[in-house]
């Protein structure tokens, strides 16, 4: 219960402390979202560069 109260109070100040790139702290986002996006970007870049040979 104490952690819930602290989390609700800190929620107000998190916008000032955390940048937009740190989406793990954004409500409704999973920590895996960034990893999946990074994998997709790397895969797309590899596909582009191997096609230019």
mmCIF file as Biopython writes it, N, C-alpha, C and O atoms, coordinates in Angstrom:
data_model
#
loop_
_atom_site.group_PDB
_atom_site.id
_atom_site.type_symbol
_atom_site.label_atom_id
_atom_site.label_alt_id
_atom_site.label_comp_id
_atom_site.label_asym_id
_atom_site.label_entity_id
_atom_site.label_seq_id
_atom_site.pdbx_PDB_ins_code
_atom_site.Cartn_x
_atom_site.Cartn_y
_atom_site.Cartn_z
_atom_site.occupancy
_atom_site.B_iso_or_equiv
_atom_site.auth_seq_id
_atom_site.auth_asym_id
_atom_site.pdbx_PDB_model_num
ATOM 1   N N  . UNK A ? 1  ? 0.822  -1.187 0.000   1.0 0.0 1  A 1 
ATOM 2   C CA . UNK A ? 1  ? 0.000  0.000  0.000   1.0 0.0 1  A 1 
ATOM 3   C C  . UNK A ? 1  ? 0.869  1.255  0.000   1.0 0.0 1  A 1 
ATOM 4   O O  . UNK A ? 1  ? 0.552  2.241  -0.666  1.0 0.0 1  A 1 
ATOM 5   N N  . UNK A ? 2  ? 1.956  1.209  0.745   1.0 0.0 2  A 1 
ATOM 6   C CA . UNK A ? 2  ? 2.845  2.371  0.795   1.0 0.0 2  A 1 
ATOM 7   C C  . UNK A ? 2  ? 3.458  2.625  -0.580  1.0 0.0 2  A 1 
ATOM 8   O O  . UNK A ? 2  ? 3.600  3.773  -1.001  1.0 0.0 2  A 1 
ATOM 9   N N  . UNK A ? 3  ? 3.817  1.553  -1.272  1.0 0.0 3  A 1 
ATOM 10  C CA . UNK A ? 3  ? 4.415  1.726  -2.601  1.0 0.0 3  A 1 
ATOM 11  C C  . UNK A ? 3  ? 3.423  2.340  -3.584  1.0 0.0 3  A 1 
ATOM 12  O O  . UNK A ? 3  ? 3.815  3.117  -4.454  1.0 0.0 3  A 1 
ATOM 13  N N  . UNK A ? 4  ? 2.157  2.001  -3.455  1.0 0.0 4  A 1 
ATOM 14  C CA . UNK A ? 4  ? 1.125  2.561  -4.330  1.0 0.0 4  A 1 
ATOM 15  C C  . UNK A ? 4  ? 0.973  4.062  -4.091  1.0 0.0 4  A 1 
ATOM 16  O O  . UNK A ? 4  ? 0.845  4.835  -5.040  1.0 0.0 4  A 1 
ATOM 17  N N  . UNK A ? 5  ? 0.989  4.467  -2.838  1.0 0.0 5  A 1 
ATOM 18  C CA . UNK A ? 5  ? 0.875  5.891  -2.498  1.0 0.0 5  A 1 
ATOM 19  C C  . UNK A ? 5  ? 2.087  6.648  -3.032  1.0 0.0 5  A 1 
ATOM 20  O O  . UNK A ? 5  ? 1.943  7.721  -3.619  1.0 0.0 5  A 1 
ATOM 21  N N  . UNK A ? 6  ? 3.283  6.091  -2.828  1.0 0.0 6  A 1 
ATOM 22  C CA . UNK A ? 6  ? 4.495  6.740  -3.323  1.0 0.0 6  A 1 
ATOM 23  C C  . UNK A ? 6  ? 4.491  6.835  -4.849  1.0 0.0 6  A 1 
ATOM 24  O O  . UNK A ? 6  ? 4.871  7.862  -5.411  1.0 0.0 6  A 1 
ATOM 25  N N  . UNK A ? 7  ? 4.067  5.777  -5.506  1.0 0.0 7  A 1 
ATOM 26  C CA . UNK A ? 7  ? 4.023  5.777  -6.971  1.0 0.0 7  A 1 
ATOM 27  C C  . UNK A ? 7  ? 3.063  6.838  -7.491  1.0 0.0 7  A 1 
ATOM 28  O O  . UNK A ? 7  ? 3.369  7.527  -8.464  1.0 0.0 7  A 1 
ATOM 29  N N  . UNK A ? 8  ? 1.920  6.974  -6.860  1.0 0.0 8  A 1 
ATOM 30  C CA . UNK A ? 8  ? 0.951  7.986  -7.288  1.0 0.0 8  A 1 
ATOM 31  C C  . UNK A ? 8  ? 1.475  9.397  -7.073  1.0 0.0 8  A 1 
ATOM 32  O O  . UNK A ? 8  ? 1.206  10.287 -7.879  1.0 0.0 8  A 1 
ATOM 33  N N  . UNK A ? 9  ? 2.214  9.607  -6.002  1.0 0.0 9  A 1 
ATOM 34  C CA . UNK A ? 9  ? 2.772  10.938 -5.742  1.0 0.0 9  A 1 
ATOM 35  C C  . UNK A ? 9  ? 3.924  11.256 -6.689  1.0 0.0 9  A 1 
ATOM 36  O O  . UNK A ? 9  ? 4.075  12.397 -7.126  1.0 0.0 9  A 1 
ATOM 37  N N  . UNK A ? 10 ? 4.731  10.258 -7.002  1.0 0.0 10 A 1 
ATOM 38  C CA . UNK A ? 10 ? 5.875  10.480 -7.888  1.0 0.0 10 A 1 
ATOM 39  C C  . UNK A ? 10 ? 5.463  10.627 -9.349  1.0 0.0 10 A 1 
ATOM 40  O O  . UNK A ? 10 ? 6.205  11.198 -10.147 1.0 0.0 10 A 1 
ATOM 41  N N  . UNK A ? 11 ? 4.299  10.124 -9.699  1.0 0.0 11 A 1 
ATOM 42  C CA . UNK A ? 11 ? 3.814  10.187 -11.076 1.0 0.0 11 A 1 
ATOM 43  C C  . UNK A ? 11 ? 3.770  11.627 -11.585 1.0 0.0 11 A 1 
ATOM 44  O O  . UNK A ? 11 ? 3.994  11.880 -12.769 1.0 0.0 11 A 1 
ATOM 45  N N  . UNK A ? 12 ? 3.487  12.553 -10.699 1.0 0.0 12 A 1 
ATOM 46  C CA . UNK A ? 12 ? 3.401  13.968 -11.060 1.0 0.0 12 A 1 
ATOM 47  C C  . UNK A ? 12 ? 4.761  14.491 -11.515 1.0 0.0 12 A 1 
ATOM 48  O O  . UNK A ? 12 ? 4.835  15.296 -12.444 1.0 0.0 12 A 1 
ATOM 49  N N  . UNK A ? 13 ? 5.825  14.045 -10.875 1.0 0.0 13 A 1 
ATOM 50  C CA . UNK A ? 13 ? 7.162  14.580 -11.122 1.0 0.0 13 A 1 
ATOM 51  C C  . UNK A ? 13 ? 7.961  13.794 -12.153 1.0 0.0 13 A 1 
ATOM 52  O O  . UNK A ? 13 ? 9.014  14.257 -12.591 1.0 0.0 13 A 1 
ATOM 53  N N  . UNK A ? 14 ? 7.490  12.630 -12.547 1.0 0.0 14 A 1 
ATOM 54  C CA . UNK A ? 14 ? 8.245  11.804 -13.491 1.0 0.0 14 A 1 
ATOM 55  C C  . UNK A ? 14 ? 8.408  12.462 -14.854 1.0 0.0 14 A 1 
ATOM 56  O O  . UNK A ? 14 ? 9.424  12.256 -15.518 1.0 0.0 14 A 1 
ATOM 57  N N  . UNK A ? 15 ? 7.431  13.248 -15.282 1.0 0.0 15 A 1 
ATOM 58  C CA . UNK A ? 15 ? 7.531  13.915 -16.581 1.0 0.0 15 A 1 
ATOM 59  C C  . UNK A ? 15 ? 8.735  14.844 -16.640 1.0 0.0 15 A 1 
ATOM 60  O O  . UNK A ? 15 ? 9.351  14.999 -17.695 1.0 0.0 15 A 1 
ATOM 61  N N  . UNK A ? 16 ? 9.067  15.452 -15.530 1.0 0.0 16 A 1 
ATOM 62  C CA . UNK A ? 16 ? 10.199 16.380 -15.492 1.0 0.0 16 A 1 
ATOM 63  C C  . UNK A ? 16 ? 11.532 15.646 -15.408 1.0 0.0 16 A 1 
ATOM 64  O O  . UNK A ? 16 ? 12.552 16.178 -15.846 1.0 0.0 16 A 1 
ATOM 65  N N  . UNK A ? 17 ? 11.543 14.454 -14.864 1.0 0.0 17 A 1 
ATOM 66  C CA . UNK A ? 17 ? 12.789 13.718 -14.621 1.0 0.0 17 A 1 
ATOM 67  C C  . UNK A ? 17 ? 13.141 12.737 -15.730 1.0 0.0 17 A 1 
ATOM 68  O O  . UNK A ? 17 ? 14.313 12.408 -15.913 1.0 0.0 17 A 1 
ATOM 69  N N  . UNK A ? 18 ? 12.156 12.271 -16.464 1.0 0.0 18 A 1 
ATOM 70  C CA . UNK A ? 18 ? 12.368 11.199 -17.439 1.0 0.0 18 A 1 
ATOM 71  C C  . UNK A ? 18 ? 12.124 11.749 -18.840 1.0 0.0 18 A 1 
ATOM 72  O O  . UNK A ? 18 ? 11.115 12.410 -19.085 1.0 0.0 18 A 1 
ATOM 73  N N  . UNK A ? 19 ? 13.050 11.474 -19.758 1.0 0.0 19 A 1 
ATOM 74  C CA . UNK A ? 19 ? 12.886 11.949 -21.132 1.0 0.0 19 A 1 
ATOM 75  C C  . UNK A ? 19 ? 11.879 11.072 -21.882 1.0 0.0 19 A 1 
ATOM 76  O O  . UNK A ? 19 ? 11.513 9.991  -21.420 1.0 0.0 19 A 1 
ATOM 77  N N  . UNK A ? 20 ? 11.444 11.554 -23.031 1.0 0.0 20 A 1 
ATOM 78  C CA . UNK A ? 20 ? 10.439 10.828 -23.812 1.0 0.0 20 A 1 
ATOM 79  C C  . UNK A ? 20 ? 10.979 9.523  -24.381 1.0 0.0 20 A 1 
ATOM 80  O O  . UNK A ? 20 ? 10.213 8.601  -24.661 1.0 0.0 20 A 1 
ATOM 81  N N  . UNK A ? 21 ? 12.308 9.441  -24.554 1.0 0.0 21 A 1 
ATOM 82  C CA . UNK A ? 21 ? 12.901 8.225  -25.099 1.0 0.0 21 A 1 
ATOM 83  C C  . UNK A ? 21 ? 12.836 7.066  -24.117 1.0 0.0 21 A 1 
ATOM 84  O O  . UNK A ? 21 ? 12.933 5.906  -24.516 1.0 0.0 21 A 1 
ATOM 85  N N  . UNK A ? 22 ? 12.676 7.370  -22.859 1.0 0.0 22 A 1 
ATOM 86  C CA . UNK A ? 22 ? 12.611 6.328  -21.839 1.0 0.0 22 A 1 
ATOM 87  C C  . UNK A ? 22 ? 11.160 5.891  -21.662 1.0 0.0 22 A 1 
ATOM 88  O O  . UNK A ? 22 ? 10.518 6.208  -20.661 1.0 0.0 22 A 1 
ATOM 89  N N  . UNK A ? 23 ? 10.666 5.171  -22.636 1.0 0.0 23 A 1 
ATOM 90  C CA . UNK A ? 23 ? 9.243  4.827  -22.658 1.0 0.0 23 A 1 
ATOM 91  C C  . UNK A ? 23 ? 8.858  3.781  -21.630 1.0 0.0 23 A 1 
ATOM 92  O O  . UNK A ? 23 ? 7.672  3.504  -21.448 1.0 0.0 23 A 1 
ATOM 93  N N  . UNK A ? 24 ? 9.835  3.196  -20.955 1.0 0.0 24 A 1 
ATOM 94  C CA . UNK A ? 24 ? 9.503  2.202  -19.942 1.0 0.0 24 A 1 
ATOM 95  C C  . UNK A ? 24 ? 8.742  2.847  -18.781 1.0 0.0 24 A 1 
ATOM 96  O O  . UNK A ? 24 ? 8.013  2.172  -18.055 1.0 0.0 24 A 1 
ATOM 97  N N  . UNK A ? 25 ? 8.920  4.155  -18.618 1.0 0.0 25 A 1 
ATOM 98  C CA . UNK A ? 25 ? 8.234  4.854  -17.542 1.0 0.0 25 A 1 
ATOM 99  C C  . UNK A ? 25 ? 6.903  5.444  -17.979 1.0 0.0 25 A 1 
ATOM 100 O O  . UNK A ? 25 ? 6.207  6.064  -17.175 1.0 0.0 25 A 1 
ATOM 101 N N  . UNK A ? 26 ? 6.543  5.259  -19.242 1.0 0.0 26 A 1 
ATOM 102 C CA . UNK A ? 26 ? 5.278  5.768  -19.746 1.0 0.0 26 A 1 
ATOM 103 C C  . UNK A ? 26 ? 4.190  4.755  -19.438 1.0 0.0 26 A 1 
ATOM 104 O O  . UNK A ? 26 ? 4.342  3.563  -19.705 1.0 0.0 26 A 1 
ATOM 105 N N  . UNK A ? 27 ? 3.113  5.232  -18.886 1.0 0.0 27 A 1 
ATOM 106 C CA . UNK A ? 27 ? 2.019  4.337  -18.506 1.0 0.0 27 A 1 
ATOM 107 C C  . UNK A ? 27 ? 1.444  3.652  -19.742 1.0 0.0 27 A 1 
ATOM 108 O O  . UNK A ? 27 ? 1.177  4.304  -20.752 1.0 0.0 27 A 1 
ATOM 109 N N  . UNK A ? 28 ? 1.258  2.357  -19.659 1.0 0.0 28 A 1 
ATOM 110 C CA . UNK A ? 28 ? 0.699  1.595  -20.758 1.0 0.0 28 A 1 
ATOM 111 C C  . UNK A ? 28 ? 1.731  0.994  -21.693 1.0 0.0 28 A 1 
ATOM 112 O O  . UNK A ? 28 ? 1.369  0.253  -22.607 1.0 0.0 28 A 1 
ATOM 113 N N  . UNK A ? 29 ? 3.003  1.292  -21.491 1.0 0.0 29 A 1 
ATOM 114 C CA . UNK A ? 29 ? 4.070  0.740  -22.323 1.0 0.0 29 A 1 
ATOM 115 C C  . UNK A ? 29 ? 4.811  -0.345 -21.573 1.0 0.0 29 A 1 
ATOM 116 O O  . UNK A ? 29 ? 4.965  -0.287 -20.353 1.0 0.0 29 A 1 
ATOM 117 N N  . UNK A ? 30 ? 5.258  -1.318 -22.305 1.0 0.0 30 A 1 
ATOM 118 C CA . UNK A ? 30 ? 6.021  -2.416 -21.732 1.0 0.0 30 A 1 
ATOM 119 C C  . UNK A ? 30 ? 7.511  -2.173 -21.940 1.0 0.0 30 A 1 
ATOM 120 O O  . UNK A ? 30 ? 7.907  -1.458 -22.860 1.0 0.0 30 A 1 
ATOM 121 N N  . UNK A ? 31 ? 8.323  -2.764 -21.093 1.0 0.0 31 A 1 
ATOM 122 C CA . UNK A ? 31 ? 9.773  -2.627 -21.231 1.0 0.0 31 A 1 
ATOM 123 C C  . UNK A ? 31 ? 10.261 -3.304 -22.508 1.0 0.0 31 A 1 
ATOM 124 O O  . UNK A ? 31 ? 11.326 -2.962 -23.021 1.0 0.0 31 A 1 
ATOM 125 N N  . UNK A ? 32 ? 9.499  -4.250 -23.020 1.0 0.0 32 A 1 
ATOM 126 C CA . UNK A ? 32 ? 9.890  -4.964 -24.237 1.0 0.0 32 A 1 
ATOM 127 C C  . UNK A ? 32 ? 9.614  -4.181 -25.513 1.0 0.0 32 A 1 
ATOM 128 O O  . UNK A ? 32 ? 10.145 -4.521 -26.570 1.0 0.0 32 A 1 
ATOM 129 N N  . UNK A ? 33 ? 8.791  -3.138 -25.432 1.0 0.0 33 A 1 
ATOM 130 C CA . UNK A ? 33 ? 8.469  -2.356 -26.626 1.0 0.0 33 A 1 
ATOM 131 C C  . UNK A ? 33 ? 9.723  -1.802 -27.291 1.0 0.0 33 A 1 
ATOM 132 O O  . UNK A ? 33 ? 9.879  -1.911 -28.507 1.0 0.0 33 A 1 
ATOM 133 N N  . UNK A ? 34 ? 10.624 -1.206 -26.498 1.0 0.0 34 A 1 
ATOM 134 C CA . UNK A ? 34 ? 11.844 -0.638 -27.072 1.0 0.0 34 A 1 
ATOM 135 C C  . UNK A ? 34 ? 12.722 -1.711 -27.682 1.0 0.0 34 A 1 
ATOM 136 O O  . UNK A ? 34 ? 13.310 -1.497 -28.742 1.0 0.0 34 A 1 
ATOM 137 N N  . UNK A ? 35 ? 12.823 -2.856 -27.039 1.0 0.0 35 A 1 
ATOM 138 C CA . UNK A ? 35 ? 13.652 -3.940 -27.568 1.0 0.0 35 A 1 
ATOM 139 C C  . UNK A ? 35 ? 13.097 -4.439 -28.901 1.0 0.0 35 A 1 
ATOM 140 O O  . UNK A ? 35 ? 13.862 -4.677 -29.835 1.0 0.0 35 A 1 
ATOM 141 N N  . UNK A ? 36 ? 11.798 -4.598 -28.998 1.0 0.0 36 A 1 
ATOM 142 C CA . UNK A ? 36 ? 11.191 -5.076 -30.244 1.0 0.0 36 A 1 
ATOM 143 C C  . UNK A ? 36 ? 11.365 -4.066 -31.370 1.0 0.0 36 A 1 
ATOM 144 O O  . UNK A ? 36 ? 11.623 -4.447 -32.512 1.0 0.0 36 A 1 
ATOM 145 N N  . UNK A ? 37 ? 11.225 -2.789 -31.058 1.0 0.0 37 A 1 
ATOM 146 C CA . UNK A ? 37 ? 11.411 -1.753 -32.075 1.0 0.0 37 A 1 
ATOM 147 C C  . UNK A ? 37 ? 12.858 -1.743 -32.555 1.0 0.0 37 A 1 
ATOM 148 O O  . UNK A ? 37 ? 13.116 -1.621 -33.753 1.0 0.0 37 A 1 
ATOM 149 N N  . UNK A ? 38 ? 13.803 -1.871 -31.622 1.0 0.0 38 A 1 
ATOM 150 C CA . UNK A ? 38 ? 15.222 -1.888 -31.991 1.0 0.0 38 A 1 
ATOM 151 C C  . UNK A ? 38 ? 15.542 -3.074 -32.893 1.0 0.0 38 A 1 
ATOM 152 O O  . UNK A ? 38 ? 16.282 -2.926 -33.865 1.0 0.0 38 A 1 
ATOM 153 N N  . UNK A ? 39 ? 15.000 -4.233 -32.589 1.0 0.0 39 A 1 
ATOM 154 C CA . UNK A ? 39 ? 15.232 -5.423 -33.413 1.0 0.0 39 A 1 
ATOM 155 C C  . UNK A ? 39 ? 14.672 -5.219 -34.818 1.0 0.0 39 A 1 
ATOM 156 O O  . UNK A ? 39 ? 15.318 -5.587 -35.799 1.0 0.0 39 A 1 
ATOM 157 N N  . UNK A ? 40 ? 13.490 -4.641 -34.924 1.0 0.0 40 A 1 
ATOM 158 C CA . UNK A ? 40 ? 12.888 -4.401 -36.234 1.0 0.0 40 A 1 
ATOM 159 C C  . UNK A ? 40 ? 13.700 -3.399 -37.048 1.0 0.0 40 A 1 
ATOM 160 O O  . UNK A ? 40 ? 13.867 -3.573 -38.255 1.0 0.0 40 A 1 
ATOM 161 N N  . UNK A ? 41 ? 14.204 -2.353 -36.399 1.0 0.0 41 A 1 
ATOM 162 C CA . UNK A ? 41 ? 15.006 -1.346 -37.104 1.0 0.0 41 A 1 
ATOM 163 C C  . UNK A ? 41 ? 16.311 -1.956 -37.598 1.0 0.0 41 A 1 
ATOM 164 O O  . UNK A ? 41 ? 16.703 -1.732 -38.743 1.0 0.0 41 A 1 
ATOM 165 N N  . UNK A ? 42 ? 16.982 -2.720 -36.752 1.0 0.0 42 A 1 
ATOM 166 C CA . UNK A ? 42 ? 18.238 -3.367 -37.152 1.0 0.0 42 A 1 
ATOM 167 C C  . UNK A ? 42 ? 17.999 -4.333 -38.308 1.0 0.0 42 A 1 
ATOM 168 O O  . UNK A ? 42 ? 18.792 -4.386 -39.249 1.0 0.0 42 A 1 
ATOM 169 N N  . UNK A ? 43 ? 16.929 -5.082 -38.241 1.0 0.0 43 A 1 
ATOM 170 C CA . UNK A ? 43 ? 16.598 -6.021 -39.316 1.0 0.0 43 A 1 
ATOM 171 C C  . UNK A ? 43 ? 16.357 -5.275 -40.631 1.0 0.0 43 A 1 
ATOM 172 O O  . UNK A ? 43 ? 16.836 -5.696 -41.685 1.0 0.0 43 A 1 
ATOM 173 N N  . UNK A ? 44 ? 15.620 -4.175 -40.567 1.0 0.0 44 A 1 
ATOM 174 C CA . UNK A ? 44 ? 15.344 -3.397 -41.775 1.0 0.0 44 A 1 
ATOM 175 C C  . UNK A ? 44 ? 16.627 -2.796 -42.343 1.0 0.0 44 A 1 
ATOM 176 O O  . UNK A ? 44 ? 16.809 -2.776 -43.560 1.0 0.0 44 A 1 
ATOM 177 N N  . UNK A ? 45 ? 17.513 -2.311 -41.486 1.0 0.0 45 A 1 
ATOM 178 C CA . UNK A ? 45 ? 18.779 -1.743 -41.954 1.0 0.0 45 A 1 
ATOM 179 C C  . UNK A ? 45 ? 19.670 -2.805 -42.577 1.0 0.0 45 A 1 
ATOM 180 O O  . UNK A ? 45 ? 20.334 -2.546 -43.581 1.0 0.0 45 A 1 
ATOM 181 N N  . UNK A ? 46 ? 19.692 -3.986 -41.998 1.0 0.0 46 A 1 
ATOM 182 C CA . UNK A ? 46 ? 20.494 -5.075 -42.566 1.0 0.0 46 A 1 
ATOM 183 C C  . UNK A ? 46 ? 19.967 -5.474 -43.938 1.0 0.0 46 A 1 
ATOM 184 O O  . UNK A ? 46 ? 20.746 -5.752 -44.849 1.0 0.0 46 A 1 
ATOM 185 N N  . UNK A ? 47 ? 18.656 -5.501 -44.084 1.0 0.0 47 A 1 
ATOM 186 C CA . UNK A ? 47 ? 18.055 -5.847 -45.374 1.0 0.0 47 A 1 
ATOM 187 C C  . UNK A ? 47 ? 18.415 -4.816 -46.435 1.0 0.0 47 A 1 
ATOM 188 O O  . UNK A ? 47 ? 18.693 -5.173 -47.579 1.0 0.0 47 A 1 
ATOM 189 N N  . UNK A ? 48 ? 18.410 -3.534 -46.059 1.0 0.0 48 A 1 
ATOM 190 C CA . UNK A ? 48 ? 18.744 -2.473 -47.006 1.0 0.0 48 A 1 
ATOM 191 C C  . UNK A ? 48 ? 20.202 -2.552 -47.437 1.0 0.0 48 A 1 
ATOM 192 O O  . UNK A ? 48 ? 20.503 -2.428 -48.624 1.0 0.0 48 A 1 
ATOM 193 N N  . UNK A ? 49 ? 21.104 -2.755 -46.492 1.0 0.0 49 A 1 
ATOM 194 C CA . UNK A ? 49 ? 22.534 -2.734 -46.815 1.0 0.0 49 A 1 
ATOM 195 C C  . UNK A ? 49 ? 22.969 -3.976 -47.584 1.0 0.0 49 A 1 
ATOM 196 O O  . UNK A ? 49 ? 23.873 -3.879 -48.415 1.0 0.0 49 A 1 
ATOM 197 N N  . UNK A ? 50 ? 22.372 -5.124 -47.347 1.0 0.0 50 A 1 
ATOM 198 C CA . UNK A ? 50 ? 22.776 -6.327 -48.078 1.0 0.0 50 A 1 
ATOM 199 C C  . UNK A ? 50 ? 22.258 -6.292 -49.512 1.0 0.0 50 A 1 
ATOM 200 O O  . UNK A ? 50 ? 22.829 -6.953 -50.379 1.0 0.0 50 A 1 
ATOM 201 N N  . UNK A ? 51 ? 21.222 -5.561 -49.779 1.0 0.0 51 A 1 
ATOM 202 C CA . UNK A ? 51 ? 20.682 -5.468 -51.127 1.0 0.0 51 A 1 
ATOM 203 C C  . UNK A ? 51 ? 21.490 -4.564 -52.040 1.0 0.0 51 A 1 
ATOM 204 O O  . UNK A ? 51 ? 21.303 -4.610 -53.256 1.0 0.0 51 A 1 
ATOM 205 N N  . UNK A ? 52 ? 22.377 -3.748 -51.503 1.0 0.0 52 A 1 
ATOM 206 C CA . UNK A ? 52 ? 23.135 -2.784 -52.300 1.0 0.0 52 A 1 
ATOM 207 C C  . UNK A ? 52 ? 24.439 -3.346 -52.847 1.0 0.0 52 A 1 
ATOM 208 O O  . UNK A ? 52 ? 25.108 -2.651 -53.612 1.0 0.0 52 A 1 
ATOM 209 N N  . UNK A ? 53 ? 24.824 -4.525 -52.509 1.0 0.0 53 A 1 
ATOM 210 C CA . UNK A ? 53 ? 26.112 -5.080 -52.957 1.0 0.0 53 A 1 
ATOM 211 C C  . UNK A ? 53 ? 26.149 -5.293 -54.401 1.0 0.0 53 A 1 
ATOM 212 O O  . UNK A ? 53 ? 27.160 -5.753 -54.931 1.0 0.0 53 A 1 
#
